[in-house]
Amino acid sequence: MLRLALLFGGLAGTFVAAATIIGITLNAGQPGNRLIGYLVMLLGMALIFVGVKHYRDRIVDGDISFGRAVLLGLMITGIGSITYAVLWDIYLVATDFAVISAYAEVYLENERQAGATSRELEALAAQQRDVIESYQNPLFRIAIAVSEILPVGMLITLLSAAVLSNRNFMPSGTPPTAN
């Protein structure tokens, strides 16, 4: 089970990090749309479903309990989240945190256009400087990255376990062996 979790979690985290970095690169270093970011996370973390189904169909002859499916899903989620966070952190350091500064600029510009006063903009700019300063701490960066993707993986884990613990849902096509 650990081997599958490493494989599918590593693939999931790598896909999400790569797609995020490619999206930022194509967007000239500017942060992208959050909805698209979460859709990328959903797509990448869909490998949880694939991994649990693979385990159910090929390793345990089409029968997996809800608890075992959750355990495998959480293992894939954890490994995927850590993989994503580490790869994202490498990107942030390699680009001298340019996307964090760009995000702060876009945020402040959006607030200005929404009618924020000078005093409000000064306060928001101070908050953004604090966030940028916090990003100098690698533990903070990793925790933020993990907190972004972990809930997505947990949701997919629960949904996958709920449907895949039913042996009649998407059967593998091979009849179960008689015991």
N, C-alpha and C positions, 0 to 999 in steps of 0.2 A: 504494500500500500504506500509506503514511503517513496519508493521509486516512481510510482505514478504521480504522487503529489509533487515531487521534485520536477518531473517532466512537465505536467500540465500547469503547475504554478509558475515554473520558470518561463514557459511559453506565454502564459497570460500576462505576467508582469513585463516581459520583454516587448510583447505586442503593444501594450498600453503605453509604455515609455516611448517606444519608437514612433508610434502614431502621434503622440503628443508632441514630440520633438520635431517630427516632420511637419506637423500642422503649424507650429510656431515658426519654423524656418520658411515655410511657404507664405506665412503671414508677415514676412519681413521682421521677424523678431518680436512682434507684438503679441500679447496674449490673445487667445481666441475666444470664441463663444463658449460659455460654461456648459450650455446644453450639449454642444458637440463634444466637449470634454467628457461629460458623463456618458454620452452614447458610446464613445470610444471605450470607456471603462466597462460598460455593459457588454460590448462586443468581445473585448478581451477576456473578461471574466466569465463569459459563456463557456470557456474551456473547463470551468468547474463542472457544468452539466456533462460535457463530453467525457471528462475524466471519470466521473461517477458512473456514467452509463457504460463506459469501457470496462470498468472494474466489475459492475453488475453482470454484464453480458459475457465477459471473457474470463473473469477470475472466479466468480462465485456462481456460475451457472444460472444466471438470470434471476437470482433471489438475493436481495439486499435489504436489511432492516433500515428503518428510518434513522436510527441512531448511528449505525455504521456509515450510512450515506452522509449524514451530517458530519461525522468525524472526518471522513475523507474530504468532503467539501471544505471544511474549516482548515484542513492541512493545505489544500491547494490555495485557498484564500490567503492564508498566512504567508506561504512561500511567494505567491504572486504579488502580494502587497509589499513584502520586503524587497523583492526583485525590482518592482517598479520604483520604490523609494530610493534604492541605491542607484539605479540608473538615472533617475531624475536628479538626484544629488550630484552625480558626476557631471551631468549636463549643466546644472546651475553653477558649479564651481568652474567648469571649463569656459563658461561664457561670462564669468565675473558677475553673475546674478542679474544680467541685463533684463531678463524677462520680469523679474520682480520689480525693478525700477520702472520698466515700461508699464506694468500693471498699475503701479501707483500713479503714474502720469495719466493713464487712461481713466482711472477712477476719479482723480481730481478734476479732470476735464469734464467728465460726465456730470459731476456734482456742480461745477461752474455753470454748465449749460442748463442744468435743472433749476438754477436760480439761487444757489448758495451765496450767502453774503461773504464779504471779505473776511470777517471774523470767523465764520464757519469754515471757510476754505483754509485759513491759517491753522485752525484746530485739526482739521482733517489731514493737512500736510504734516503736522507734527505726529499724528497717529501713524501715517504712512512711513515716516522716518523711523519711528519705533519698530514697525514691522520689518523694515529693511535691516535695521540693526539686529533684530532678533534672528534674522536669517543668517547671520554670521556664525551662529551656534549650530553645529551639525546635528546635534540631538533634536533641536527644535525643528530643523528642516525635515529630518527623517520622520519625526512624529506628525508633522503637518501632512506630509505625503501619504503616510500610512492611514491617517484619519480621513483622507479624501477617498481612498479606494476600498478600505476595509468594509464599510457598510454596504457597498455595492456587492462585494463578494459574499458577505453574510446573507444578504437577501437572496442572491442566486443559489447559495448553498441550501437555504431552507426550501425554496421552490423546487430545486432539483431533488432534494431528499423526499419531499412530499410526493412528487410524481413518480420518481424512479423506484421508490419502495413498493410501488404497485407493479408486480411482475408483468401485468397485462399492458402496461403503458410502453409503447414502442419496443415490443419484444425483439430479441436479436435475430429471430428467424430460425434458430435451431431449437428443437424441443429440449426441455430440461431433462436431465438424466434421472432415471428412477433410482431411488435409494433403497 
